[in-house]
Amino acid sequence: MSEPLVIQTLTQKRAEILGRFKAYEAQIAHAKHDLAHLNATIELFAAPERQRARYMVSHGFFKKGEIADICVRHLDVDGDMTTRDLAERVMAERDLDISDAAMRNSVVFKAVQALRHAEHRKFVRMVEMYRPSGICLG
């Protein structure tokens, strides 16, 4: 037996309203996306002095082999050190701001590269510890 006409009509109306809700939700999601991009653009132009680089390129700050020389010198004096400690020593010698996290991370990566090259030349040896950061031995 078929449903009464009232039930069929109400079911169709419910489906129509649900379809509109889905369309409105899609429009809202698109508008939120657009608004987020507009807010980010406004932030860039409104206060450029507050914007800081999240990643710094440090090539050009150091001469070729300078990072490795500084690291090997500090390893000879102080013994076992992590690459982060070595990078902070390199930054201190070059009078760079150690509290600048982006710069420090860039120098850490440069120090790791320099130490890997120094390891191939048998100046240092890398020892992996229980955590991902290695300790370098001079």
LINVENPE-V745237 format. One record per backbone hydrogen bond with DSSP energy under -0.5 kcal/mol. NH is the residue of the N-H (numbers start at 1). CO is the residue of the C=O. Records with the same first field share a line. If there is no record, write none. Layout:
NH=CO ; CO
//
This chain:
8=4
9=5
10=6
11=7
12=8
13=9
14=10
15=11
16=12
17=13
18=14
19=15
20=16
21=17
22=18
23=19
24=20
25=21
26=22
27=23
28=24
29=25
30=26
31=27
32=28
33=29
34=30
35=31
36=32
37=33
38=34
39=35
40=36
41=37
42=38
43=39
44=40
45=41
46=42
47=43
50=47
51=47 ; 48
56=102
58=56
60=62
61=58
62=58
66=63
67=63
69=65
70=66
71=67
72=68
73=69
74=70
75=71
76=72
77=73
78=74
79=75
81=136
83=134
86=82
87=83
88=84
89=85
90=86
91=87
92=88
93=89
94=90
95=92
96=91
98=96
100=97
101=99
104=100
105=101
106=102
107=103
108=104
109=105
110=106
111=107
112=108
113=109
114=110
115=111
116=112
117=113
118=114
119=115
120=116
121=117
122=119
123=118
124=118
125=137
127=135
129=131
135=127
136=81
137=125
//
